[in-house]
Amino acid sequence: MTKDEYLITDPPLKALTVFAMPMILGSFFQQV
């Protein structure tokens, strides 16, 4: 599967969520 096919088959919002989740959790635990 090429990169273009991946971007087409995988919803951008889902990919963005998976990419941003570690950053969100990291910043959250730093504030606690």
Beta strands, then each sheet from edge to edge (+ up, - down):
end
